[in-house]
Amino acid sequence: MKIVIAGASGLIGSLLTKSLLNSRHSVVVLTRNPQRLTTSPHPLLQVEPWDGRTAGNWHRHIVDADAVVNLAGESLGTARWTKSRKRALISSRVDPTQAIVDAMKGTTNKPQALLNASAVGYYGRVDDGNVTEDHPSGSDFTSSVCVEWEQAALAAKSFGVRVVLLRSGIVLDPRGGALQRMVLPFRLFVGGPLGSGNQWLPWIHRVDEIRAICFLLENSRVSGPVNLAAPESATMQDFSRALGKSMRRPSVMRVPAFVLKVVLGEMADIVLTGQRAIPQELLQAGFTFLFPGLKGALDELLADNSSHGS
C-alpha cells in the first residue's frame, strides 16, 4: 500500500513510519519539521513539507494513496491552557484534518481510508462503568477538542472514504510521553499516584498502538471510533503501584489534586480525571494484544536498566 502520514515526527508517527516501511509499504510523510524525523533514509520513504493548513505539492500524493493516517496535533500537556493556548491546540488538530479532507474531496481517485487521531479524552470524566465506543462525549475542554477533531475527519465519509477515529489512551513508551515523565520521580524515590489515585488511567503499550493502527489500515470492515487501550483497566493507584514494582521503587509520595491544580491549572484534568476505556471494537474485529496486562507491559518497557537507573 501507499500510505500518507501527517504528523510523523511525533512519537507515534515515527514508530508507525518505521513499522510500515519494515512491512514494505510505500510511505509519504507530511511534516512541518523535516529535521525532527528520526527515520533513516529509505527507498520507500518520501518526505513532503507542508504547513498543515493550505494546499501544496503534498496534494499530488493524495491522488494515488491507499490510505491517509493523520496524527497531526500539538501536545496537550506542554503549557498551561490559556485562551490562546486552547485555540492553538484546537487549530493544530482541526486545520490539518480539514486540509487533508479537502485534498481528498478534490481528487477523482480517492484514498480508501482516513485514519484520524483522537483520544479517549473524548469521553471526559467517567468515574464508574466500562466506556466503549458508543459512550457519549464529555463536557470538558479535552472532550471538546476531540469532538471538533473527529467532526472534521468524518466529513470524508460524505464522499465515500472509510473514516476510523483512533481514540488512543496513554501510549506507554519510556522515551517520551506520560511514562517518561512518570519514571523520573520514581527513579528519585519520590514516586506515587497523582490526586486521589482512584481515577481511571487508560493505557496501551507502544507496540500494540502501532499494531492496532496497522490492523485498522488493512481491515476494511472497521470504521468509526475505535478505542486504542489495553483490555486490562487500571486506576492511577494501580498504575503507580505497578510502575514502582517494575522499577523496584516505592510508590508512596502522593501528589494532592489541589497542588496539581495550582501548578497546572485546568490542564491538571489530564491526570486527575479519566475513564475505563474498553477496546470493544478492536476485540470484536479479532485484534489480539501482545501486552494486555499492565505488569507485563511495564516490565517489558523498563527491562533495560538504563530506563530506570538501577
Backbone as CSV, one residue per row, in Angstrom:
resi,resn,N_x,N_y,N_z,CA_x,CA_y,CA_z,C_x,C_y,C_z
1,MET,0.831,-1.204,0.000,0.000,0.000,0.000,0.869,1.259,0.000
2,LYS,0.302,2.323,-0.512,0.910,3.640,-0.377,0.128,4.383,0.691
3,ILE,0.849,4.813,1.737,0.200,5.434,2.881,0.817,6.800,3.139
4,VAL,-0.025,7.795,3.248,0.405,9.147,3.577,0.201,9.354,5.076
5,ILE,1.250,9.831,5.750,1.168,10.067,7.195,1.424,11.535,7.476
6,ALA,0.490,12.176,8.158,0.681,13.542,8.646,0.984,13.485,10.133
7,GLY,1.992,14.229,10.557,2.379,14.198,11.961,3.332,13.070,12.284
8,ALA,4.202,12.737,11.355,5.085,11.575,11.530,6.318,11.878,12.372
9,SER,6.526,13.132,12.739,7.710,13.453,13.537,7.481,13.220,15.024
10,GLY,6.238,12.951,15.428,5.947,12.665,16.824,6.275,11.232,17.196
11,LEU,6.037,10.903,18.455,6.374,9.580,18.976,5.674,8.474,18.203
12,ILE,4.358,8.559,18.071,3.595,7.515,17.386,3.889,7.529,15.892
13,GLY,3.954,8.714,15.301,4.193,8.812,13.865,5.513,8.203,13.442
14,SER,6.560,8.434,14.229,7.877,7.887,13.868,7.888,6.368,13.986
15,LEU,7.230,5.839,15.033,7.156,4.384,15.187,6.330,3.746,14.077
16,LEU,5.228,4.395,13.720,4.363,3.868,12.671,5.086,3.870,11.329
17,THR,5.794,4.941,11.036,6.536,5.022,9.774,7.530,3.873,9.652
18,LYS,8.287,3.632,10.702,9.280,2.554,10.677,8.609,1.192,10.493
19,SER,7.487,0.993,11.173,6.790,-0.283,11.066,6.279,-0.519,9.653
20,LEU,5.686,0.498,9.042,5.150,0.354,7.687,6.268,0.123,6.674
21,LEU,7.369,0.811,6.845,8.495,0.611,5.930,9.060,-0.797,6.070
22,ASN,9.128,-1.283,7.301,9.624,-2.645,7.520,8.715,-3.689,6.882
23,SER,7.431,-3.322,6.731,6.475,-4.226,6.089,6.379,-3.994,4.587
24,ARG,7.291,-3.186,4.057,7.434,-2.937,2.615,6.287,-2.102,2.039
25,HIS,5.673,-1.280,2.851,4.701,-0.324,2.339,5.432,0.938,1.882
26,SER,4.847,1.634,0.928,5.366,2.928,0.497,4.770,4.007,1.394
27,VAL,5.615,4.875,1.943,5.167,5.862,2.914,5.554,7.266,2.471
28,VAL,4.583,8.155,2.500,4.833,9.580,2.266,4.550,10.308,3.568
29,VAL,5.537,11.020,4.065,5.418,11.740,5.319,5.184,13.219,5.043
30,LEU,4.099,13.753,5.590,3.838,15.191,5.530,4.261,15.784,6.867
31,THR,5.178,16.730,6.841,5.690,17.252,8.099,6.073,18.716,8.001
32,ARG,5.823,19.443,9.087,6.269,20.829,9.192,7.679,20.917,9.743
33,ASN,8.180,19.783,10.244,9.513,19.762,10.861,10.335,18.596,10.320
34,PRO,10.786,18.679,9.063,11.569,17.565,8.498,12.799,17.224,9.322
35,GLN,13.365,18.222,9.995,14.575,18.000,10.771,14.323,17.137,12.004
36,ARG,13.054,17.018,12.423,12.741,16.212,13.606,12.552,14.740,13.285
37,LEU,12.470,14.397,12.022,12.249,12.997,11.661,13.450,12.150,12.051
38,THR,13.176,11.034,12.722,14.261,10.148,13.150,14.406,8.936,12.233
39,THR,13.508,8.807,11.251,13.561,7.664,10.332,14.735,7.812,9.376
40,SER,15.511,6.758,9.217,16.654,6.780,8.306,16.176,6.811,6.862
41,PRO,16.999,7.323,5.947,16.626,7.310,4.520,16.244,5.898,4.077
42,HIS,15.204,5.826,3.248,14.678,4.527,2.840,14.120,4.675,1.433
43,PRO,14.334,3.668,0.570,13.851,3.786,-0.818,12.332,3.891,-0.936
44,LEU,11.594,3.452,0.073,10.131,3.509,0.026,9.567,4.718,0.775
45,LEU,10.444,5.597,1.256,10.015,6.748,2.051,10.211,8.054,1.290
46,GLN,9.168,8.886,1.280,9.248,10.239,0.751,8.830,11.220,1.839
47,VAL,9.547,12.335,1.929,9.239,13.367,2.911,8.772,14.609,2.172
48,GLU,7.571,15.071,2.527,6.966,16.208,1.836,6.646,17.312,2.850
49,PRO,7.248,18.486,2.723,6.923,19.587,3.633,5.488,20.069,3.416
50,TRP,4.853,20.501,4.499,3.536,21.119,4.405,3.352,22.027,5.612
51,ASP,2.381,22.929,5.533,2.138,23.830,6.649,0.956,23.407,7.490
52,GLY,0.308,22.309,7.113,-0.807,21.807,7.891,-2.099,22.581,7.715
53,ARG,-2.139,23.470,6.720,-3.345,24.284,6.553,-3.761,24.456,5.091
54,THR,-2.785,24.652,4.219,-3.111,25.062,2.854,-2.658,24.022,1.833
55,ALA,-3.167,24.193,0.610,-2.790,23.296,-0.482,-1.319,23.487,-0.834
56,GLY,-0.739,22.439,-1.412,0.662,22.500,-1.800,1.040,21.280,-2.611
57,ASN,2.329,21.075,-2.792,2.806,19.929,-3.562,2.376,18.592,-2.965
58,TRP,2.087,18.601,-1.660,1.702,17.354,-1.000,0.388,16.795,-1.545
59,HIS,-0.412,17.631,-2.169,-1.699,17.181,-2.714,-1.532,16.035,-3.717
60,ARG,-0.444,16.055,-4.455,-0.278,15.044,-5.507,-0.156,13.644,-4.934
61,HIS,0.238,13.525,-3.687,0.374,12.202,-3.071,-0.972,11.635,-2.638
62,ILE,-1.953,12.495,-2.435,-3.280,12.032,-2.030,-3.957,11.277,-3.167
63,VAL,-3.632,11.663,-4.391,-4.327,11.128,-5.568,-4.204,9.613,-5.667
64,ASP,-3.013,9.093,-5.456,-2.812,7.650,-5.639,-2.518,6.926,-4.324
65,ALA,-2.840,7.550,-3.198,-2.623,6.899,-1.903,-3.743,5.900,-1.614
66,ASP,-3.399,4.817,-0.950,-4.414,3.859,-0.497,-5.069,4.318,0.795
67,ALA,-4.297,5.000,1.633,-4.834,5.452,2.916,-4.028,6.639,3.419
68,VAL,-4.662,7.420,4.293,-4.008,8.535,4.970,-4.161,8.332,6.468
69,VAL,-3.065,8.513,7.195,-3.089,8.470,8.652,-2.738,9.867,9.155
70,ASN,-3.677,10.501,9.824,-3.468,11.864,10.296,-3.245,11.865,11.802
71,LEU,-2.016,12.166,12.198,-1.652,12.213,13.614,-1.252,13.620,14.038
72,ALA,-1.496,14.608,13.189,-1.032,15.968,13.441,-1.783,16.602,14.600
73,GLY,-1.037,17.279,15.460,-1.646,17.976,16.600,-0.626,18.233,17.688
74,GLU,-0.639,19.436,18.254,0.290,19.774,19.324,-0.076,19.044,20.614
75,SER,0.926,18.762,21.422,0.712,18.064,22.686,-0.134,18.910,23.631
76,LEU,-1.079,18.261,24.288,-1.951,18.966,25.240,-1.221,19.347,26.518
77,GLY,-0.137,18.632,26.829,0.460,18.770,28.151,1.758,19.533,28.227
78,THR,1.974,20.492,27.351,3.258,21.202,27.355,3.191,22.612,27.930
79,ALA,1.999,23.171,28.100,1.863,24.532,28.621,0.471,24.719,29.205
80,ARG,0.333,25.683,30.111,-0.969,25.960,30.722,-1.997,26.320,29.662
81,TRP,-3.244,25.964,29.935,-4.310,26.176,28.963,-4.889,27.590,29.072
82,THR,-4.168,28.549,28.584,-4.714,29.887,28.442,-5.693,29.893,27.267
83,LYS,-6.428,30.991,27.085,-7.367,31.067,25.972,-6.650,30.918,24.636
84,SER,-5.507,31.575,24.503,-4.768,31.480,23.239,-4.200,30.090,23.039
85,ARG,-3.765,29.455,24.135,-3.237,28.093,24.027,-4.333,27.122,23.610
86,LYS,-5.533,27.289,24.154,-6.638,26.420,23.769,-6.948,26.551,22.285
87,ARG,-6.952,27.787,21.792,-7.213,27.984,20.363,-6.144,27.305,19.518
88,ALA,-4.896,27.393,19.975,-3.795,26.776,19.231,-3.911,25.251,19.226
89,LEU,-4.314,24.680,20.348,-4.458,23.225,20.442,-5.546,22.719,19.503
90,ILE,-6.648,23.460,19.430,-7.736,23.058,18.541,-7.332,23.211,17.078
91,SER,-6.764,24.361,16.733,-6.416,24.605,15.327,-5.311,23.669,14.849
92,SER,-4.398,23.262,15.739,-3.317,22.351,15.336,-3.845,20.976,14.960
93,ARG,-5.092,20.677,15.359,-5.729,19.410,15.015,-6.749,19.557,13.886
94,VAL,-7.596,20.558,14.022,-8.679,20.723,13.061,-8.174,21.203,11.709
95,ASP,-7.250,22.148,11.684,-6.765,22.698,10.412,-6.116,21.637,9.516
96,PRO,-5.169,20.814,10.040,-4.597,19.767,9.187,-5.637,18.750,8.718
97,THR,-6.583,18.419,9.588,-7.616,17.449,9.218,-8.478,17.988,8.086
98,GLN,-8.878,19.241,8.193,-9.681,19.852,7.133,-8.905,19.942,5.831
99,ALA,-7.602,20.246,5.930,-6.778,20.326,4.724,-6.699,18.976,4.026
100,ILE,-6.558,17.905,4.808,-6.485,16.560,4.229,-7.816,16.165,3.605
101,VAL,-8.906,16.431,4.310,-10.229,16.090,3.783,-10.510,16.869,2.503
102,ASP,-10.147,18.148,2.467,-10.344,18.954,1.264,-9.533,18.406,0.093
103,ALA,-8.299,17.949,0.388,-7.461,17.380,-0.668,-8.083,16.096,-1.206
104,MET,-8.635,15.275,-0.326,-9.302,14.046,-0.756,-10.523,14.369,-1.621
105,LYS,-11.286,15.331,-1.185,-12.511,15.682,-1.904,-12.217,16.140,-3.318
106,GLY,-11.094,16.774,-3.513,-10.763,17.325,-4.821,-10.114,16.352,-5.777
107,THR,-9.972,15.080,-5.392,-9.348,14.095,-6.260,-10.392,13.120,-6.792
108,THR,-10.153,12.610,-7.968,-11.069,11.622,-8.549,-10.783,10.224,-8.018
109,ASN,-9.509,9.923,-7.784,-9.107,8.618,-7.259,-8.800,8.768,-5.781
110,LYS,-9.816,8.682,-4.945,-9.680,8.990,-3.529,-9.060,7.826,-2.744
111,PRO,-8.334,8.133,-1.659,-7.866,7.064,-0.771,-9.043,6.270,-0.219
112,GLN,-8.792,5.019,0.064,-9.854,4.171,0.596,-10.171,4.476,2.051
113,ALA,-9.174,4.985,2.794,-9.382,5.164,4.231,-8.636,6.375,4.764
114,LEU,-9.231,6.984,5.775,-8.592,8.018,6.583,-8.630,7.555,8.026
115,LEU,-7.457,7.327,8.584,-7.346,7.002,9.997,-6.912,8.276,10.715
116,ASN,-7.786,8.810,11.533,-7.543,10.113,12.139,-7.368,9.985,13.644
117,ALA,-6.322,10.594,14.163,-6.050,10.525,15.599,-7.153,11.201,16.394
118,SER,-7.385,10.687,17.578,-8.262,11.290,18.567,-7.754,10.767,19.915
119,ALA,-8.598,10.761,20.925,-8.163,10.288,22.239,-9.365,9.851,23.057
120,VAL,-9.100,9.004,24.058,-10.178,8.601,24.959,-10.667,9.782,25.775
121,GLY,-9.925,10.891,25.750,-10.397,12.117,26.376,-11.705,12.600,25.796
122,TYR,-12.093,12.061,24.651,-13.389,12.359,24.041,-14.523,12.150,25.049
123,TYR,-14.381,11.129,25.906,-15.466,10.749,26.809,-15.517,11.609,28.073
124,GLY,-14.453,12.378,28.328,-14.421,13.169,29.540,-14.282,12.310,30.777
125,ARG,-14.658,12.864,31.893,-14.554,12.141,33.164,-15.714,11.166,33.316
126,VAL,-15.363,9.881,33.496,-16.371,8.846,33.751,-15.838,8.007,34.917
127,ASP,-16.407,8.181,36.075,-15.870,7.544,37.280,-16.189,6.057,37.371
128,ASP,-17.357,5.652,36.866,-17.795,4.261,37.029,-18.248,3.666,35.698
129,GLY,-18.029,2.353,35.565,-18.537,1.623,34.404,-17.570,1.603,33.237
130,ASN,-17.764,0.605,32.384,-16.952,0.477,31.182,-17.354,1.538,30.157
131,VAL,-16.353,2.050,29.458,-16.592,3.059,28.430,-16.216,2.471,27.076
132,THR,-17.223,2.110,26.289,-16.999,1.595,24.946,-17.223,2.720,23.936
133,GLU,-17.052,2.394,22.670,-17.047,3.418,21.640,-18.382,4.139,21.447
134,ASP,-19.461,3.578,21.952,-20.758,4.233,21.797,-21.100,5.164,22.962
135,HIS,-20.159,5.335,23.875,-20.382,6.226,25.018,-20.388,7.681,24.541
136,PRO,-21.257,8.521,25.075,-21.304,9.919,24.622,-20.065,10.706,25.016
137,SER,-19.885,11.841,24.376,-18.743,12.702,24.672,-18.932,13.393,26.006
138,GLY,-17.817,13.854,26.575,-17.861,14.585,27.828,-18.132,16.058,27.593
139,SER,-17.893,16.863,28.638,-18.197,18.287,28.542,-17.003,19.177,28.881
140,ASP,-15.818,18.591,29.086,-14.655,19.410,29.424,-13.906,19.823,28.164
141,PHE,-12.777,20.521,28.345,-12.048,21.043,27.194,-11.476,19.930,26.324
142,THR,-10.886,18.918,26.941,-10.319,17.823,26.162,-11.386,17.155,25.298
143,SER,-12.564,16.981,25.859,-13.666,16.401,25.097,-14.015,17.268,23.894
144,SER,-14.097,18.572,24.112,-14.461,19.476,23.017,-13.424,19.463,21.910
145,VAL,-12.147,19.336,22.282,-11.090,19.240,21.278,-11.299,17.998,20.419
146,CYS,-11.540,16.860,21.073,-11.725,15.603,20.343,-12.967,15.647,19.460
147,VAL,-14.044,16.249,19.958,-15.275,16.327,19.180,-15.046,17.118,17.897
148,GLU,-14.416,18.279,17.987,-14.150,19.087,16.793,-13.208,18.361,15.830
149,TRP,-12.214,17.720,16.379,-11.229,16.976,15.595,-11.910,15.866,14.798
150,GLU,-12.752,15.105,15.485,-13.435,13.982,14.845,-14.444,14.460,13.800
151,GLN,-15.146,15.520,14.100,-16.123,16.036,13.145,-15.444,16.454,11.847
152,ALA,-14.266,17.045,11.957,-13.536,17.446,10.756,-13.168,16.233,9.908
153,ALA,-12.766,15.139,10.574,-12.385,13.925,9.849,-13.594,13.228,9.236
154,LEU,-14.705,13.199,9.962,-15.895,12.484,9.499,-16.498,13.095,8.241
155,ALA,-16.105,14.321,7.898,-16.591,14.933,6.659,-16.198,14.110,5.437
156,ALA,-15.124,13.311,5.556,-14.679,12.496,4.427,-15.645,11.356,4.123
157,LYS,-16.502,11.008,5.068,-17.489,9.961,4.820,-18.458,10.350,3.710
158,SER,-18.698,11.643,3.563,-19.701,12.102,2.599,-19.309,11.805,1.165
159,PHE,-18.025,11.567,0.920,-17.626,11.198,-0.440,-16.965,9.822,-0.483
160,GLY,-17.378,8.945,0.424,-17.068,7.526,0.310,-15.785,7.028,0.914
161,VAL,-15.103,7.837,1.724,-13.862,7.390,2.357,-14.184,6.742,3.702
162,ARG,-13.581,5.584,3.966,-13.742,4.935,5.276,-12.957,5.740,6.312
163,VAL,-13.638,6.189,7.347,-13.008,7.009,8.380,-12.944,6.215,9.682
164,VAL,-11.745,6.104,10.242,-11.543,5.450,11.529,-10.990,6.493,12.496
165,LEU,-11.618,6.618,13.646,-11.219,7.593,14.659,-10.425,6.866,15.748
166,LEU,-9.139,7.167,15.825,-8.233,6.453,16.723,-8.257,7.091,18.108
167,ARG,-9.156,6.614,18.967,-9.261,7.164,20.309,-8.258,6.467,21.229
168,SER,-7.056,7.014,21.258,-5.955,6.388,21.987,-5.983,6.739,23.466
169,GLY,-5.583,5.754,24.272,-5.280,6.012,25.667,-3.853,6.524,25.769
170,ILE,-3.291,6.490,26.967,-1.900,6.903,27.161,-0.991,5.845,26.567
171,VAL,-0.198,6.243,25.586,0.712,5.301,24.928,1.990,5.207,25.762
172,LEU,2.283,4.017,26.242,3.427,3.825,27.127,4.709,3.626,26.345
173,ASP,5.654,4.534,26.553,6.980,4.471,25.943,7.912,5.255,26.854
174,PRO,8.947,4.609,27.411,9.833,5.315,28.344,10.639,6.433,27.694
175,ARG,10.611,6.502,26.363,11.400,7.534,25.672,10.611,8.815,25.452
176,GLY,9.330,8.821,25.797,8.535,10.018,25.572,7.154,9.889,26.168
177,GLY,6.423,10.992,26.165,5.054,10.981,26.641,4.941,10.864,28.152
178,ALA,3.790,10.385,28.602,3.476,10.367,30.028,4.408,9.460,30.823
179,LEU,4.748,8.289,30.279,5.578,7.354,31.039,6.958,7.940,31.316
180,GLN,7.531,8.612,30.351,8.840,9.237,30.558,8.794,10.224,31.724
181,ARG,7.700,10.984,31.821,7.577,11.959,32.897,7.338,11.287,34.248
182,MET,6.650,10.164,34.248,6.335,9.488,35.500,7.519,8.703,36.047
183,VAL,8.406,8.279,35.157,9.547,7.471,35.579,10.507,8.269,36.463
184,LEU,10.725,9.538,36.154,11.738,10.332,36.869,11.502,10.391,38.375
185,PRO,10.311,10.770,38.859,10.148,10.798,40.317,10.328,9.434,40.978
186,PHE,9.950,8.363,40.302,10.174,7.030,40.857,11.663,6.725,40.929
187,ARG,12.372,7.152,39.912,13.818,6.941,39.907,14.472,7.642,41.098
188,LEU,13.877,8.777,41.511,14.405,9.559,42.622,13.764,9.190,43.954
189,PHE,13.014,8.079,43.971,12.368,7.557,45.181,11.275,8.492,45.709
190,VAL,10.678,9.307,44.856,9.584,10.181,45.290,8.353,9.960,44.419
191,GLY,8.215,8.764,43.863,7.084,8.464,43.001,5.841,8.093,43.792
192,GLY,4.696,8.286,43.148,3.437,7.921,43.766,2.278,8.393,42.913
193,PRO,1.054,8.063,43.301,-0.112,8.437,42.497,-0.368,9.937,42.517
194,LEU,-1.030,10.411,41.482,-1.417,11.807,41.366,-2.885,11.939,41.733
195,GLY,-3.196,12.904,42.581,-4.574,13.081,43.013,-5.020,11.963,43.927
196,SER,-6.294,11.611,43.868,-6.846,10.578,44.752,-6.296,9.195,44.439
197,GLY,-5.899,8.994,43.199,-5.443,7.669,42.764,-6.571,6.791,42.274
198,ASN,-7.814,7.235,42.467,-8.964,6.425,42.073,-9.397,6.645,40.628
199,GLN,-8.851,7.673,39.993,-9.230,7.966,38.609,-8.667,6.908,37.661
200,TRP,-9.445,6.604,36.607,-9.021,5.601,35.634,-7.923,6.162,34.736
201,LEU,-7.002,5.276,34.357,-5.868,5.663,33.516,-5.781,4.690,32.332
202,PRO,-6.528,4.927,31.277,-6.466,4.034,30.107,-5.095,4.101,29.460
203,TRP,-4.518,2.964,29.148,-3.148,2.912,28.648,-3.045,1.874,27.535
204,ILE,-1.939,1.953,26.774,-1.648,0.958,25.746,-0.140,0.939,25.506
205,HIS,0.404,-0.240,25.359,1.836,-0.393,25.051,2.101,0.148,23.652
206,ARG,3.258,0.772,23.470,3.582,1.376,22.169,3.510,0.362,21.035
207,VAL,3.909,-0.872,21.292,3.876,-1.906,20.252,2.439,-2.191,19.831
208,ASP,1.536,-2.302,20.804,0.139,-2.569,20.471,-0.526,-1.362,19.807
209,GLU,-0.120,-0.170,20.160,-0.654,1.021,19.491,-0.351,0.969,17.989
210,ILE,0.886,0.667,17.650,1.278,0.615,16.239,0.640,-0.587,15.549
211,ARG,0.616,-1.727,16.216,-0.005,-2.916,15.635,-1.492,-2.672,15.378
212,ALA,-2.147,-1.972,16.293,-3.577,-1.705,16.125,-3.820,-0.786,14.932
213,ILE,-3.003,0.234,14.769,-3.167,1.144,13.626,-2.960,0.382,12.319
214,CYS,-1.939,-0.452,12.264,-1.690,-1.251,11.054,-2.850,-2.212,10.792
215,PHE,-3.376,-2.801,11.844,-4.527,-3.697,11.734,-5.725,-2.958,11.145
216,LEU,-5.955,-1.744,11.602,-7.094,-0.962,11.131,-6.890,-0.453,9.706
217,LEU,-5.656,-0.249,9.306,-5.381,0.123,7.918,-5.819,-0.985,6.965
218,GLU,-5.603,-2.213,7.358,-5.848,-3.341,6.473,-7.233,-3.957,6.638
219,ASN,-7.937,-3.615,7.715,-9.245,-4.223,7.985,-10.338,-3.267,7.538
220,SER,-10.819,-3.453,6.332,-11.782,-2.525,5.736,-13.166,-2.607,6.365
221,ARG,-13.400,-3.581,7.226,-14.721,-3.728,7.850,-14.912,-2.787,9.032
222,VAL,-13.825,-2.219,9.532,-13.906,-1.378,10.729,-13.921,0.094,10.333
223,SER,-14.871,0.828,10.878,-14.927,2.273,10.663,-15.506,2.934,11.909
224,GLY,-15.398,4.253,11.967,-15.899,4.979,13.119,-14.912,4.963,14.272
225,PRO,-15.369,5.274,15.482,-14.465,5.349,16.634,-13.963,3.987,17.081
226,VAL,-12.686,3.946,17.458,-12.062,2.719,17.960,-11.197,3.094,19.155
227,ASN,-11.462,2.497,20.299,-10.643,2.744,21.488,-9.333,1.979,21.382
228,LEU,-8.229,2.690,21.420,-6.913,2.075,21.452,-6.430,2.116,22.898
229,ALA,-6.833,1.115,23.639,-6.486,0.982,25.053,-6.418,-0.489,25.383
230,ALA,-5.542,-0.845,26.308,-5.386,-2.252,26.675,-6.632,-2.783,27.363
231,PRO,-6.894,-4.095,27.243,-8.085,-4.684,27.866,-8.079,-4.592,29.384
232,GLU,-6.888,-4.632,29.993,-6.801,-4.583,31.452,-6.822,-3.138,31.919
233,SER,-7.884,-2.741,32.564,-8.009,-1.368,33.053,-7.170,-1.159,34.304
234,ALA,-6.828,0.092,34.559,-6.030,0.422,35.736,-6.412,1.803,36.239
235,THR,-6.428,1.947,37.560,-6.572,3.268,38.141,-5.184,3.884,38.296
236,MET,-5.125,5.162,38.620,-3.837,5.806,38.866,-3.095,5.103,39.996
237,GLN,-3.837,4.664,41.026,-3.224,3.925,42.132,-2.621,2.618,41.624
238,ASP,-3.373,1.875,40.814,-2.876,0.622,40.250,-1.622,0.868,39.424
239,PHE,-1.685,1.894,38.585,-0.580,2.173,37.689,0.679,2.534,38.473
240,SER,0.534,3.402,39.471,1.689,3.823,40.262,2.310,2.653,41.008
241,ARG,1.450,1.798,41.551,1.961,0.627,42.273,2.716,-0.304,41.325
242,ALA,2.157,-0.534,40.127,2.809,-1.420,39.156,4.112,-0.809,38.660
243,LEU,4.131,0.504,38.451,5.349,1.170,37.993,6.438,1.073,39.058
244,GLY,6.053,1.275,40.310,7.025,1.148,41.390,7.616,-0.245,41.465
245,LYS,6.784,-1.266,41.301,7.288,-2.646,41.343,8.225,-2.929,40.182
246,SER,7.866,-2.444,38.992,8.718,-2.681,37.821,10.069,-1.998,37.966
247,MET,10.084,-0.844,38.644,11.322,-0.095,38.819,12.007,-0.405,40.148
248,ARG,11.362,-1.257,40.943,11.878,-1.591,42.274,12.047,-0.327,43.118
249,ARG,10.974,0.453,43.128,10.938,1.703,43.873,9.620,1.785,44.651
250,PRO,9.586,2.533,45.760,8.320,2.705,46.487,7.352,3.590,45.718
251,SER,6.073,3.465,46.045,5.038,4.285,45.418,4.164,4.874,46.519
252,VAL,4.727,5.804,47.268,4.040,6.318,48.457,3.898,7.836,48.467
253,MET,4.576,8.544,47.572,4.578,10.011,47.602,3.435,10.569,46.766
254,ARG,2.246,10.547,47.333,1.062,11.032,46.625,1.139,12.548,46.423
255,VAL,0.751,13.001,45.214,0.681,14.433,44.923,-0.787,14.845,44.997
256,PRO,-1.173,15.682,45.968,-2.591,16.064,46.114,-3.128,16.782,44.890
257,ALA,-4.420,16.627,44.660,-5.050,17.229,43.492,-4.925,18.750,43.498
258,PHE,-5.058,19.371,44.688,-5.028,20.833,44.718,-3.663,21.380,44.320
259,VAL,-2.595,20.621,44.602,-1.260,21.056,44.204,-1.140,21.060,42.683
260,LEU,-1.627,19.999,42.064,-1.584,19.921,40.608,-2.402,21.032,39.972
261,LYS,-3.542,21.351,40.573,-4.383,22.406,40.016,-3.738,23.772,40.142
262,VAL,-3.006,23.983,41.238,-2.285,25.247,41.404,-1.167,25.363,40.373
263,VAL,-0.448,24.278,40.182,0.706,24.295,39.272,0.289,24.288,37.811
264,LEU,-0.709,23.465,37.473,-1.058,23.234,36.075,-2.339,23.931,35.633
265,GLY,-3.139,24.393,36.567,-4.420,24.981,36.190,-5.362,23.926,35.648
266,GLU,-6.146,24.300,34.653,-7.131,23.392,34.064,-6.483,22.166,33.428
267,MET,-5.221,22.310,33.021,-4.511,21.200,32.392,-4.361,20.004,33.333
268,ALA,-4.500,20.224,34.644,-4.404,19.125,35.606,-5.475,18.065,35.367
269,ASP,-6.555,18.436,34.675,-7.619,17.475,34.389,-7.111,16.261,33.620
270,ILE,-6.027,16.441,32.872,-5.475,15.333,32.074,-5.135,14.151,32.972
271,VAL,-4.585,14.423,34.159,-4.156,13.342,35.046,-5.103,13.112,36.218
272,LEU,-6.007,14.047,36.461,-6.916,13.919,37.604,-8.254,13.298,37.237
273,THR,-8.544,13.181,35.972,-9.787,12.562,35.524,-9.480,11.512,34.465
274,GLY,-10.376,10.581,34.290,-10.170,9.548,33.281,-11.419,8.725,33.085
275,GLN,-11.268,7.617,32.426,-12.386,6.732,32.135,-11.857,5.314,31.887
276,ARG,-12.705,4.339,32.161,-12.315,2.939,31.974,-12.611,2.553,30.527
277,ALA,-11.755,2.983,29.629,-11.963,2.747,28.200,-11.708,1.283,27.856
278,ILE,-12.653,0.681,27.154,-12.577,-0.726,26.763,-12.446,-0.815,25.241
279,PRO,-11.483,-1.602,24.731,-11.272,-1.697,23.276,-12.257,-2.645,22.600
280,GLN,-13.525,-2.368,22.734,-14.552,-3.285,22.250,-14.461,-3.527,20.757
281,GLU,-14.313,-2.462,19.969,-14.278,-2.599,18.508,-13.075,-3.414,18.060
282,LEU,-11.908,-3.166,18.650,-10.714,-3.924,18.281,-10.890,-5.410,18.585
283,LEU,-11.361,-5.709,19.769,-11.518,-7.110,20.172,-12.544,-7.825,19.299
284,GLN,-13.645,-7.157,19.002,-14.666,-7.776,18.158,-14.173,-7.986,16.731
285,ALA,-13.228,-7.157,16.288,-12.680,-7.296,14.938,-11.594,-8.365,14.865
286,GLY,-11.207,-8.924,16.024,-10.226,-10.004,16.031,-8.810,-9.588,16.350
287,PHE,-8.612,-8.368,16.812,-7.261,-7.924,17.167,-6.830,-8.584,18.470
288,THR,-5.570,-9.021,18.521,-5.005,-9.648,19.709,-3.895,-8.768,20.276
289,PHE,-4.005,-8.417,21.532,-2.991,-7.593,22.191,-1.791,-8.446,22.593
290,LEU,-0.596,-7.944,22.331,0.612,-8.606,22.819,0.842,-8.284,24.291
291,PHE,0.367,-7.123,24.718,0.547,-6.686,26.097,-0.808,-6.259,26.685
292,PRO,-1.651,-7.231,27.012,-2.976,-6.902,27.556,-2.940,-6.493,29.019
293,GLY,-1.879,-6.890,29.742,-1.780,-6.620,31.172,-0.722,-5.581,31.493
294,LEU,-0.967,-4.785,32.528,-0.083,-3.670,32.869,1.287,-4.133,33.332
295,LYS,1.349,-5.151,34.185,2.642,-5.604,34.699,3.558,-6.048,33.577
296,GLY,3.028,-6.866,32.661,3.856,-7.336,31.550,4.320,-6.205,30.663
297,ALA,3.446,-5.221,30.452,3.796,-4.086,29.607,4.915,-3.269,30.231
298,LEU,4.784,-2.943,31.523,5.802,-2.125,32.196,7.113,-2.887,32.336
299,ASP,7.039,-4.162,32.656,8.263,-4.959,32.780,9.032,-4.964,31.469
300,GLU,8.309,-5.098,30.360,8.998,-5.120,29.051,9.574,-3.750,28.719
301,LEU,8.827,-2.706,28.962,9.276,-1.362,28.603,10.454,-0.894,29.446
302,LEU,10.498,-1.348,30.695,11.525,-0.876,31.631,12.576,-1.937,31.893
303,ALA,12.661,-2.958,31.038,13.593,-4.066,31.247,15.034,-3.598,31.198
304,ASP,15.313,-2.616,30.342,16.660,-2.086,30.221,16.974,-1.258,31.476
305,ASN,18.037,-1.606,32.172,18.364,-0.892,33.399,18.537,0.597,33.195
306,SER,18.942,0.984,31.974,19.150,2.400,31.712,17.837,3.157,31.732
307,SER,16.705,2.435,31.616,15.411,3.100,31.622,15.013,3.563,33.009
308,HIS,15.579,2.873,34.057,15.152,3.252,35.400,16.312,3.448,36.369
309,GLY,17.515,3.413,35.831,18.657,3.825,36.603,18.995,2.950,37.782
310,SER,18.651,1.660,37.745,19.019,0.790,38.854,20.008,-0.257,38.378
